[in-house]
Amino acid sequence: MTFKRTVEALSVFIVLFITIFYSSTGVIAGFKNFITVKNNKLMDGDTVFRFISFNIPNLNFVEDEMAFTKIEAYGLPVEYEIRDALESIKQIGGRVVRIYTIPVRSRNENKDIPKYVLAPGKFNESAFKCLDSVLAAADEMGIRLIIPLVNNWKWMGGRPQYAAFRGKKKSEFWTDPQLISDFKKTIQYILNRKNTITGIKYKEDKAILCWETGNELTAPQSWTHEIVKYIKSIDKNHLVMDGYHGSQLLNRVVEEPLVDIVTTHHYENNPEVLFRHIDENIEKIKNSSKAYIIGEFGFSGTLVVRKLLDKVIDNKSIAGCLIWSLRYHRKDGGFYWHSEPLGRGMYKAYHWPGFNSGNEYDEKGLLKLMREKAYAIQGKKRPNLSKPSPPVLLPINNAARISWKGSTGASGYNVESAERKTGPWEIAGFNISDARVQYYPLFHDNSAKIGSTYYYRVIAVNKEGRSLPSNIVGPVKVKTQALIDNMENYMKLYYSEGKLEVRTDNARKFKEDMYRIEAEKGSSLIYWVPGTITNYKIYLFSQENSGILDVYRSADGKKYEKIKSEKDDYSSGKGYYGYWNPILFKSDMKKGNNDAYLKLEFKQKAQISRIEIYYE
């Protein structure tokens, strides 16, 4: 008996040790239950499970790497970015995230783009390791995931790409035995995959709320029935949601016996039509065994969103809803940005906790509302936010180009400088937003003096207080000062000639740059600096590749001499959005000229994104 008790005690100790180890190391905290459905309610064990949260389309695949000098916009998120995204949801009070679909390679695209499905039955291990990281972090942080398995559209790859692998039409995806078999290979691989971080097979991972047959599908019911049956033949644990495309539920979708959850997407311009559709959907499923999720909605004013969220909370037949969409902090500083082509030229992806850069679509008010309702649907009181964690200051080569990895939930940052690593520290920049500029350095220390050496650190702030300081970066030797113009207005121009206009529309065509100055053919911009210009960089967008711009220098503002600029073209083609060509003009100036004026003369219409003029 003594030996038996010793073994039992040792077994309990080992189980406790493993649990504590995984929790403390952040590998896996774990959920107790798989989500189930009962009487058209989602259930977490014996508790009804409801939520208000976000779609995060780039949680498993980045489509918005829009840095000016990057030709490809695609990549995989790193651990910091994944955790920032999920921590944002956690701070908002969300319990669920819907990611976008499993990316599929297009036949003629750059092979360096890290798509998940490379060919029928051939998969990208490094990409799936990224999804492993997403699931591990979600498990640890208590966030459930909805994972759509295929896209109906060309974005990121989906139905058209599967068909193209076999030289067939995308319409054949629903009926062709070979194409259906190819898609089943992907399903089998995903469901049976063992997470390289947690060791848990996807089909056994409780962090997955459900599998969605796909995003906005137009599939016949025969295809849906076959695919759901196949999923459930492999995975006995997870619910399956029919990803059929529409704002109104079809009877055949509701009546499909194998489907557990139905969903609708809502982008109706008229709110009365939107609410009528939702009421009709509630009526259709109220006597059904299926749960109902509003999988996407958006591009509406805050008042309309409030009314929709209240309707969701008040109608227990709706399990939850997910607004479109959220983007997270970027590893190189700032956020990822995504303008919505269907968002009437106004709406962009939201950035937590909301910033003045989103005033046009009331980002701060909308996110405050989402947090209020995310807790209300759970019947919980909203807790106070915590102080932000310390940001991470990135390497600094020039005091005019300072960036940092942002802190989740921070509304601003104080940049501090000192001439010694031990201080004393002085504020170089107060309450700087990391959502003010897109894909450029976040801060320019225009107080830095030539010949001096500085150390820098950053402190994140929100309404609850200040973070501890970041890491210290330095010494930074100041060799030049700079005039940096991000084109928010005309105030940094010395003067101009011809027709100019500040443009904020159609940012997607311009690498998400919110502010550009459009210069018509024959117009000029003149800059002056209180010193001698040493070099410059001109970032602009053009529909041409040559004959765009002439640059001139002058010491007195009267006599100008043309400069031969280097030109770097970062064009990637028009793509899906009608991209303009990003072109960088740059040059080092000859010493001894004492040039203080720089003149840009436009030979073709262009939109200027940013100008950096360095001087001593």
C-alpha positions as CSV (number, residue, x, y, z in Angstrom):
1,M,0.0,0.0,0.0
2,T,2.8,2.4,0.9
3,F,4.4,1.8,-2.5
4,K,1.1,2.3,-4.3
5,R,0.4,5.6,-2.5
6,T,3.9,6.8,-3.3
7,V,3.4,6.1,-7.0
8,E,0.0,7.8,-6.9
9,A,1.4,10.9,-5.1
10,L,4.3,11.0,-7.6
11,S,1.8,10.8,-10.5
12,V,-0.2,13.7,-9.1
13,F,3.1,15.7,-8.6
14,I,4.1,15.1,-12.2
15,V,0.8,16.2,-13.6
16,L,0.8,19.3,-11.5
17,F,4.4,20.1,-12.5
18,I,3.6,19.7,-16.2
19,T,0.6,22.0,-15.8
20,I,2.5,24.6,-13.9
21,F,5.5,24.4,-16.3
22,Y,3.4,24.9,-19.5
23,S,1.4,27.7,-17.9
24,S,4.4,29.6,-16.6
25,T,6.4,29.2,-19.8
26,G,3.6,30.3,-22.0
27,V,3.6,27.2,-24.1
28,I,0.0,26.2,-23.3
29,A,-2.5,27.3,-20.7
30,G,-5.2,25.2,-22.3
31,F,-9.0,25.2,-22.5
32,K,-11.1,22.8,-20.5
33,N,-13.7,22.1,-23.2
34,F,-14.2,21.9,-26.9
35,I,-17.0,24.3,-28.0
36,T,-20.2,22.4,-28.7
37,V,-23.7,23.3,-29.9
38,K,-27.0,22.7,-28.0
39,N,-30.4,24.0,-29.0
40,N,-28.8,26.5,-31.4
41,K,-26.5,27.8,-28.6
42,L,-22.7,27.5,-28.5
43,M,-21.7,25.8,-25.3
44,D,-18.4,25.8,-23.3
45,G,-19.2,22.8,-21.2
46,D,-22.5,23.6,-19.5
47,T,-22.1,27.4,-20.1
48,V,-23.5,29.3,-23.0
49,F,-20.7,30.8,-25.1
50,R,-21.2,34.2,-26.7
51,F,-18.8,36.8,-28.0
52,I,-18.3,40.1,-29.7
53,S,-14.9,40.4,-31.4
54,F,-12.9,40.9,-34.6
55,N,-11.7,39.4,-37.8
56,I,-7.9,39.5,-38.0
57,P,-7.3,38.6,-41.7
58,N,-3.5,38.7,-41.5
59,L,-3.0,36.7,-38.3
60,N,-1.6,33.8,-40.2
61,F,-0.3,35.6,-43.3
62,V,0.7,39.2,-43.9
63,E,-0.6,40.9,-47.0
64,D,0.2,44.4,-46.0
65,E,4.0,44.8,-45.8
66,M,3.8,48.1,-47.6
67,A,7.2,49.7,-46.7
68,F,8.2,51.9,-49.6
69,T,11.2,49.9,-50.6
70,K,9.5,46.5,-50.4
71,I,8.3,45.1,-53.7
72,E,6.4,42.1,-52.3
73,A,3.7,42.9,-49.7
74,Y,3.5,39.3,-48.4
75,G,5.1,37.5,-45.5
76,L,4.5,35.6,-42.2
77,P,3.9,37.3,-38.9
78,V,6.5,36.9,-36.2
79,E,5.8,35.9,-32.6
80,Y,5.8,39.6,-31.4
81,E,3.1,40.5,-34.0
82,I,1.0,37.4,-33.3
83,R,1.0,38.1,-29.6
84,D,0.2,41.8,-30.1
85,A,-2.8,40.9,-32.1
86,L,-4.2,38.4,-29.6
87,E,-3.3,40.6,-26.6
88,S,-5.3,43.4,-28.4
89,I,-8.3,41.1,-28.5
90,K,-7.9,40.1,-24.9
91,Q,-7.7,43.8,-23.8
92,I,-10.9,44.5,-25.8
93,G,-12.7,41.6,-24.1
94,G,-13.0,39.5,-27.2
95,R,-13.0,35.7,-26.9
96,V,-12.9,34.7,-30.6
97,V,-10.8,35.7,-33.6
98,R,-11.7,34.7,-37.2
99,I,-8.6,34.5,-39.3
100,Y,-8.5,34.6,-43.1
101,T,-8.2,31.5,-45.2
102,I,-5.3,29.1,-45.8
103,P,-3.2,30.8,-48.5
104,V,-2.7,28.9,-51.8
105,R,0.1,29.6,-54.3
106,S,-0.7,31.2,-57.7
107,R,1.1,29.5,-60.5
108,N,3.1,32.5,-61.8
109,E,3.7,34.3,-58.5
110,N,7.1,34.9,-56.8
111,K,8.1,31.6,-55.2
112,D,9.4,33.5,-52.2
113,I,5.9,34.4,-51.2
114,P,5.3,32.0,-48.2
115,K,1.9,30.5,-49.2
116,Y,0.8,27.5,-47.2
117,V,-0.4,25.3,-50.1
118,L,2.3,25.1,-52.8
119,A,0.6,22.5,-55.0
120,P,-1.9,19.7,-54.6
121,G,-0.7,17.7,-51.6
122,K,2.4,19.9,-51.2
123,F,2.7,22.2,-48.2
124,N,5.0,24.8,-46.8
125,E,6.3,23.7,-43.4
126,S,7.6,27.2,-42.4
127,A,4.2,28.7,-43.1
128,F,2.4,26.1,-41.1
129,K,4.8,26.6,-38.2
130,C,3.5,30.2,-38.2
131,L,0.0,28.8,-37.7
132,D,1.4,26.6,-35.0
133,S,2.5,29.8,-33.2
134,V,-0.9,31.4,-33.7
135,L,-2.6,28.4,-32.1
136,A,-0.2,28.1,-29.3
137,A,-0.5,31.8,-28.4
138,A,-4.3,31.6,-28.7
139,D,-4.4,28.6,-26.3
140,E,-2.2,30.4,-23.8
141,M,-4.2,33.6,-24.0
142,G,-7.7,32.2,-23.9
143,I,-8.7,33.1,-27.5
144,R,-10.7,30.7,-29.7
145,L,-10.1,30.7,-33.4
146,I,-12.4,30.3,-36.4
147,I,-10.4,28.9,-39.3
148,P,-11.8,29.1,-42.9
149,L,-10.2,26.4,-45.0
150,V,-10.5,27.9,-48.5
151,N,-11.2,31.2,-50.1
152,N,-13.9,31.7,-52.8
153,W,-11.9,34.6,-54.1
154,K,-8.4,35.2,-55.5
155,W,-7.2,37.1,-52.5
156,M,-4.3,35.1,-50.9
157,G,-5.2,32.2,-53.1
158,G,-8.1,29.8,-52.9
159,R,-10.6,28.2,-55.3
160,P,-9.2,29.8,-58.5
161,Q,-5.7,28.6,-57.6
162,Y,-6.7,25.0,-56.9
163,A,-8.4,25.0,-60.3
164,A,-5.3,26.5,-62.0
165,F,-3.0,23.8,-60.6
166,R,-4.9,21.4,-62.9
167,G,-5.5,23.8,-65.7
168,K,-9.2,23.9,-65.0
169,K,-11.9,26.6,-64.5
170,K,-12.6,27.9,-61.0
171,S,-16.3,26.9,-61.5
172,E,-15.2,23.3,-61.7
173,F,-13.9,23.4,-58.1
174,W,-17.3,22.4,-56.8
175,T,-17.8,19.3,-59.0
176,D,-14.6,18.1,-60.5
177,P,-13.5,14.9,-58.6
178,Q,-9.8,15.7,-59.0
179,L,-10.2,19.2,-57.6
180,I,-12.3,18.0,-54.7
181,S,-9.6,15.3,-54.0
182,D,-6.9,18.0,-54.0
183,F,-8.8,20.1,-51.5
184,K,-9.4,17.1,-49.3
185,K,-5.6,16.5,-49.2
186,T,-5.3,20.0,-47.7
187,I,-8.0,19.3,-45.2
188,Q,-6.4,16.0,-44.2
189,Y,-3.0,17.6,-43.7
190,I,-4.4,20.5,-41.6
191,L,-6.6,18.4,-39.3
192,N,-3.9,15.7,-38.7
193,R,-1.0,18.2,-38.3
194,K,0.8,18.1,-34.9
195,N,1.6,21.5,-33.6
196,T,5.4,21.8,-33.4
197,I,5.1,24.0,-30.3
198,T,2.4,22.3,-28.2
199,G,2.5,18.8,-29.6
200,I,-1.2,18.8,-30.0
201,K,-2.8,17.8,-33.3
202,Y,-5.0,20.4,-34.8
203,K,-8.0,18.1,-34.7
204,E,-7.5,17.8,-30.9
205,D,-6.8,21.5,-30.2
206,K,-9.5,23.2,-28.1
207,A,-8.3,26.6,-29.1
208,I,-10.1,26.0,-32.4
209,L,-13.7,27.0,-32.1
210,C,-14.7,25.6,-35.4
211,W,-13.6,24.9,-38.9
212,E,-15.3,27.0,-41.6
213,T,-15.7,25.3,-45.0
214,G,-14.4,28.5,-46.5
215,N,-14.7,32.2,-46.9
216,E,-17.8,33.6,-48.8
217,L,-18.3,30.4,-50.7
218,T,-20.8,30.0,-53.6
219,A,-20.8,26.2,-53.3
220,P,-23.7,23.9,-54.2
221,Q,-25.1,22.0,-51.3
222,S,-23.7,18.7,-52.6
223,W,-20.1,20.0,-52.2
224,T,-20.8,21.4,-48.7
225,H,-22.3,18.1,-47.6
226,E,-19.3,16.1,-49.0
227,I,-16.7,18.4,-47.5
228,V,-18.3,18.6,-44.0
229,K,-18.7,14.8,-44.0
230,Y,-15.1,14.5,-44.8
231,I,-14.0,16.9,-42.1
232,K,-16.1,15.0,-39.5
233,S,-14.7,11.7,-40.6
234,I,-11.2,12.9,-39.5
235,D,-12.1,15.3,-36.6
236,K,-14.7,14.2,-34.1
237,N,-14.1,17.1,-31.8
238,H,-14.8,20.4,-33.6
239,L,-17.8,22.0,-35.0
240,V,-18.1,22.9,-38.6
241,M,-19.5,26.2,-40.0
242,D,-20.8,26.5,-43.5
243,G,-19.0,29.5,-45.1
244,Y,-21.7,30.1,-47.7
245,H,-21.7,33.7,-49.0
246,G,-24.6,35.9,-48.3
247,S,-26.3,38.3,-45.9
248,Q,-29.5,36.2,-45.9
249,L,-29.5,32.6,-44.9
250,L,-30.8,30.1,-47.5
251,N,-33.1,27.4,-46.4
252,R,-30.8,24.7,-47.8
253,V,-28.0,26.0,-45.7
254,V,-30.0,25.9,-42.5
255,E,-31.4,22.5,-43.4
256,E,-28.0,20.8,-44.1
257,P,-27.9,18.1,-41.3
258,L,-24.1,17.9,-41.0
259,V,-23.4,21.6,-40.5
260,D,-23.3,22.9,-36.9
261,I,-23.0,26.7,-37.4
262,V,-24.3,29.0,-40.1
263,T,-23.0,32.5,-40.8
264,T,-23.8,35.7,-42.7
265,H,-21.7,38.7,-43.8
266,H,-23.2,42.2,-43.7
267,Y,-22.0,45.3,-45.6
268,E,-25.4,46.7,-46.6
269,N,-25.3,50.4,-47.2
270,N,-28.8,50.9,-45.8
271,P,-28.9,50.0,-42.0
272,E,-32.6,49.2,-42.2
273,V,-31.9,46.6,-44.8
274,L,-29.1,45.2,-42.7
275,F,-31.3,44.9,-39.6
276,R,-34.1,43.4,-41.6
277,H,-31.8,40.7,-43.0
278,I,-30.6,39.9,-39.5
279,D,-34.1,39.6,-38.2
280,E,-35.0,37.3,-41.1
281,N,-32.0,35.1,-40.3
282,I,-32.9,34.9,-36.6
283,E,-36.4,33.8,-37.7
284,K,-35.0,31.1,-39.9
285,I,-32.7,29.5,-37.3
286,K,-34.8,29.8,-34.2
287,N,-36.3,26.4,-34.5
288,S,-33.0,24.9,-35.8
289,S,-30.3,23.1,-33.9
290,K,-27.7,25.3,-35.5
291,A,-25.8,28.1,-34.0
292,Y,-25.8,31.4,-35.8
293,I,-22.7,33.7,-36.1
294,I,-22.5,37.1,-37.8
295,G,-19.1,36.3,-39.3
296,E,-18.4,39.7,-40.8
297,F,-19.9,43.2,-40.7
298,G,-18.5,46.7,-41.1
299,F,-18.1,49.9,-43.0
300,S,-20.8,51.5,-41.0
301,G,-20.9,54.4,-38.6
302,T,-20.6,53.9,-34.8
303,L,-24.3,54.5,-34.2
304,V,-25.2,51.7,-36.6
305,V,-22.6,49.4,-35.0
306,R,-24.0,50.2,-31.6
307,K,-27.5,49.2,-32.7
308,L,-26.2,46.0,-34.3
309,L,-24.2,45.0,-31.2
310,D,-27.3,45.7,-29.0
311,K,-29.4,43.5,-31.3
312,V,-26.8,40.7,-31.0
313,I,-26.7,40.9,-27.2
314,D,-30.5,41.0,-26.9
315,N,-31.1,38.1,-29.3
316,K,-29.8,34.9,-27.7
317,S,-30.3,33.1,-31.0
318,I,-27.1,34.9,-32.2
319,A,-24.0,33.3,-30.7
320,G,-21.7,36.2,-31.6
321,C,-20.5,38.6,-34.2
322,L,-17.1,39.7,-35.6
323,I,-16.4,43.1,-37.1
324,W,-14.1,43.6,-40.0
325,S,-11.2,44.0,-39.2
326,L,-8.2,44.6,-36.9
327,R,-4.5,45.0,-37.8
328,Y,-1.7,44.7,-35.3
329,H,1.7,46.3,-34.5
330,R,4.5,45.7,-37.0
331,K,7.9,44.4,-36.0
332,D,9.7,47.3,-37.7
333,G,7.6,49.9,-35.9
334,G,4.1,51.3,-36.2
335,F,1.2,49.2,-37.4
336,Y,0.2,47.2,-40.5
337,W,-2.3,49.2,-42.5
338,H,-5.1,48.1,-44.8
339,S,-7.5,50.4,-46.6
340,E,-10.8,48.7,-47.5
341,P,-11.5,49.0,-51.3
342,L,-15.2,48.4,-50.5
343,G,-15.2,50.8,-47.6
344,R,-16.3,53.9,-49.7
345,G,-12.7,55.3,-49.7
346,M,-12.9,55.9,-46.0
347,Y,-12.7,52.8,-43.8
348,K,-9.4,51.2,-42.9
349,A,-8.6,48.3,-40.6
350,Y,-8.7,49.3,-36.9
351,H,-5.7,49.7,-34.6
352,W,-6.2,49.2,-30.9
353,P,-6.8,51.3,-28.8
354,G,-7.7,53.8,-31.5
355,F,-5.9,56.9,-32.7
356,N,-6.5,60.3,-34.3
357,S,-5.4,58.9,-37.6
358,G,-8.7,57.0,-37.6
359,N,-10.9,60.0,-36.8
360,E,-12.6,59.9,-40.2
361,Y,-14.2,56.6,-39.2
362,D,-14.3,57.3,-35.5
363,E,-11.7,54.6,-34.6
364,K,-11.4,55.6,-31.0
365,G,-15.1,55.7,-30.4
366,L,-15.8,52.5,-32.3
367,L,-13.1,50.5,-30.3
368,K,-14.4,51.9,-27.0
369,L,-17.9,50.7,-28.0
370,M,-16.6,47.3,-29.0
371,R,-14.9,46.9,-25.6
372,E,-18.1,47.9,-23.8
373,K,-20.2,45.4,-25.7
374,A,-17.6,42.6,-25.7
375,Y,-17.9,42.5,-21.9
376,A,-21.7,43.2,-21.9
377,I,-22.5,40.1,-23.9
378,Q,-20.6,38.0,-21.3
379,G,-22.5,39.7,-18.5
380,K,-19.2,40.9,-17.1
381,K,-18.1,44.3,-15.7
382,R,-15.4,46.0,-17.8
383,P,-12.1,45.9,-15.9
384,N,-9.7,48.8,-16.1
385,L,-6.9,48.5,-18.6
386,S,-3.4,47.9,-17.3
387,K,-0.4,50.1,-17.8
388,P,1.3,49.3,-21.1
389,S,4.3,47.0,-21.1
390,P,7.7,48.5,-22.1
391,P,8.2,49.1,-25.9
392,V,11.3,47.8,-27.6
393,L,13.4,50.6,-29.2
394,L,14.9,49.5,-32.5
395,P,18.5,50.3,-33.6
396,I,19.1,53.9,-34.5
397,N,21.5,55.1,-37.2
398,N,20.1,58.6,-37.5
399,A,18.3,60.8,-34.9
400,A,15.9,61.7,-37.7
401,R,14.8,58.0,-38.1
402,I,13.7,56.6,-34.8
403,S,11.3,53.7,-34.4
404,W,10.2,51.1,-31.8
405,K,8.1,48.0,-31.4
406,G,4.9,49.3,-29.9
407,S,3.2,48.2,-26.7
408,T,-0.3,46.7,-26.9
409,G,-2.9,49.2,-25.8
410,A,-0.5,52.2,-25.7
411,S,-2.1,55.4,-26.9
412,G,1.2,57.3,-27.2
413,Y,4.9,57.3,-26.4
414,N,7.4,59.6,-24.7
415,V,10.8,59.6,-26.4
416,E,13.6,60.5,-24.0
417,S,17.2,61.4,-24.8
418,A,20.3,61.8,-22.7
419,E,24.0,62.6,-23.3
420,R,25.0,59.8,-21.0
421,K,23.6,56.3,-20.8
422,T,22.8,56.8,-17.1
423,G,20.9,60.1,-17.7
424,P,19.7,62.6,-16.8
425,W,16.8,62.0,-19.3
426,E,14.9,64.7,-21.1
427,I,11.8,64.4,-23.2
428,A,12.6,64.7,-26.9
429,G,9.1,63.8,-28.0
430,F,5.9,63.9,-26.0
431,N,2.9,61.6,-26.6
432,I,4.1,60.5,-30.0
433,S,1.5,58.3,-31.9
434,D,2.8,55.2,-33.6
435,A,-0.2,55.3,-35.9
436,R,0.5,58.7,-37.4
437,V,2.7,57.6,-40.3
438,Q,2.5,54.5,-42.4
439,Y,5.7,52.4,-42.9
440,Y,8.1,55.2,-42.2
441,P,10.2,56.0,-39.1
442,L,8.0,57.1,-36.2
443,F,10.0,60.0,-34.8
444,H,12.5,62.7,-35.7
445,D,14.5,64.2,-32.9
446,N,14.7,67.7,-34.3
447,S,16.2,69.0,-31.0
448,A,19.4,66.9,-31.6
449,K,22.5,69.1,-32.1
450,I,25.1,68.4,-34.7
451,G,28.3,67.1,-33.1
452,S,26.5,65.8,-30.0
453,T,26.0,62.2,-29.0
454,Y,22.8,60.9,-27.5
455,Y,21.2,57.8,-26.0
456,Y,17.5,57.2,-26.4
457,R,14.7,55.3,-24.6
458,V,10.9,55.2,-25.0
459,I,8.1,55.0,-22.5
460,A,4.6,53.9,-23.5
461,V,1.6,55.6,-22.1
462,N,-2.2,55.1,-21.8
463,K,-4.9,56.5,-19.5
464,E,-3.9,54.1,-16.8
465,G,-0.3,55.4,-16.6
466,R,3.2,54.9,-18.0
467,S,5.2,51.8,-18.8
468,L,8.7,51.1,-17.6
469,P,11.3,52.5,-20.0
470,S,12.3,50.5,-23.0
471,N,15.8,49.3,-23.7
472,I,18.4,52.1,-24.2
473,V,19.9,52.6,-27.7
474,G,23.0,54.6,-28.3
475,P,25.4,56.2,-28.6
476,V,23.9,58.0,-31.6
477,K,26.3,60.6,-33.1
478,V,24.5,63.5,-34.8
479,K,26.2,64.4,-38.0
480,T,23.4,66.3,-39.7
481,Q,20.0,67.8,-39.0
482,A,17.0,67.1,-41.2
483,L,13.8,68.5,-42.6
484,I,11.3,65.7,-42.8
485,D,8.0,66.3,-44.6
486,N,5.3,63.6,-44.5
487,M,2.9,65.7,-46.6
488,E,0.2,66.2,-44.0
489,N,-0.1,69.8,-45.1
490,Y,1.9,72.5,-46.8
491,M,3.6,73.9,-43.7
492,K,7.1,72.6,-44.4
493,L,7.3,74.0,-47.9
494,Y,9.2,77.2,-48.4
495,Y,6.8,78.0,-51.3
496,S,5.3,76.3,-54.4
497,E,4.3,77.0,-58.0
498,G,1.5,75.4,-60.0
499,K,-1.3,73.2,-58.8
500,L,-0.9,71.2,-55.6
501,E,-3.4,69.2,-53.6
502,V,-3.1,67.2,-50.3
503,R,-4.6,63.8,-51.0
504,T,-5.9,61.3,-48.4
505,D,-8.0,59.0,-50.6
506,N,-7.3,55.6,-52.2
507,A,-4.4,55.0,-49.9
508,R,-4.1,51.4,-51.0
509,K,-2.8,52.5,-54.4
510,F,0.0,54.4,-52.6
511,K,1.3,51.8,-50.2
512,E,-1.2,52.8,-47.6
513,D,0.2,56.3,-47.3
514,M,-2.6,58.5,-45.8
515,Y,-1.1,61.8,-46.8
516,R,0.4,62.7,-50.2
517,I,0.8,66.0,-52.1
518,E,-0.3,65.6,-55.6
519,A,1.7,67.8,-58.0
520,E,0.4,68.4,-61.5
521,K,2.7,68.5,-64.5
522,G,4.6,71.8,-64.5
523,S,4.3,72.5,-60.8
524,S,7.2,72.9,-58.4
525,L,7.9,72.5,-54.7
526,I,10.7,74.6,-53.1
527,Y,12.3,73.8,-49.7
528,W,14.7,75.8,-47.7
529,V,16.8,74.7,-44.7
530,P,18.9,76.8,-42.3
531,G,22.2,75.2,-43.3
532,T,24.0,73.5,-46.2
533,I,22.2,70.5,-47.8
534,T,24.3,67.3,-47.7
535,N,21.8,64.9,-49.2
536,Y,18.1,64.2,-49.9
537,K,15.6,61.5,-50.5
538,I,12.3,62.0,-52.3
539,Y,9.7,59.3,-52.1
540,L,6.9,59.7,-54.7
541,F,4.3,57.7,-56.7
542,S,3.8,58.0,-60.4
543,Q,1.9,56.3,-63.1
544,E,5.1,56.7,-65.2
545,N,8.5,55.1,-64.8
546,S,10.6,57.9,-66.4
547,G,10.5,61.6,-67.2
548,I,8.8,62.4,-63.9
549,L,10.9,64.8,-61.9
550,D,13.8,67.2,-62.2
551,V,15.6,68.4,-59.0
552,Y,17.5,71.6,-58.7
553,R,19.8,73.2,-56.0
554,S,20.5,76.8,-55.1
555,A,22.5,78.7,-52.5
556,D,20.5,81.9,-52.8
557,G,17.1,80.9,-54.0
558,K,17.6,82.8,-57.3
559,K,20.0,80.8,-59.4
560,Y,19.3,77.1,-59.6
561,E,21.4,74.3,-61.0
562,K,20.0,70.9,-62.0
563,I,21.1,67.9,-60.0
564,K,21.5,64.4,-61.4
565,S,19.5,62.2,-59.0
566,E,19.8,58.5,-58.5
567,K,16.4,56.8,-59.1
568,D,15.3,53.5,-57.5
569,D,12.1,52.0,-58.9
570,Y,10.2,49.7,-56.5
571,S,7.3,49.0,-58.8
572,S,5.5,45.6,-58.5
573,G,2.9,46.2,-61.2
574,K,-0.7,47.5,-60.9
575,G,-1.8,44.4,-58.9
576,Y,-5.3,44.0,-57.7
577,Y,-5.6,47.6,-56.6
578,G,-4.2,49.7,-59.4
579,Y,-0.9,50.5,-57.6
580,W,1.1,53.6,-58.7
581,N,4.8,53.1,-59.1
582,P,6.9,53.9,-56.0
583,I,10.0,55.7,-57.0
584,L,12.8,57.0,-54.8
585,F,15.0,59.9,-56.0
586,K,18.1,60.6,-54.0
587,S,21.5,62.2,-54.2
588,D,24.5,63.4,-52.2
589,M,25.3,67.0,-52.7
590,K,28.8,68.4,-53.6
591,K,30.7,69.9,-50.7
592,G,31.4,73.6,-50.8
593,N,28.3,74.6,-52.7
594,N,26.5,76.0,-49.6
595,D,23.1,75.0,-51.1
596,A,20.2,75.8,-48.8
597,Y,17.4,75.5,-51.4
598,L,16.0,72.4,-53.1
599,K,13.5,72.7,-56.0
600,L,11.4,69.8,-57.3
601,E,10.0,70.4,-60.8
602,F,7.4,67.9,-62.0
603,K,7.4,66.8,-65.7
604,Q,4.5,64.4,-65.1
605,K,1.7,64.3,-62.5
606,A,2.9,62.6,-59.3
607,Q,2.0,62.2,-55.7
608,I,4.8,62.9,-53.2
609,S,4.9,60.7,-50.2
610,R,7.8,62.0,-48.1
611,I,10.9,64.2,-48.4
612,E,14.0,63.9,-46.3
613,I,16.5,66.8,-46.6
614,Y,19.7,66.5,-44.5
615,Y,21.8,69.5,-43.8
616,E,24.7,70.7,-41.6
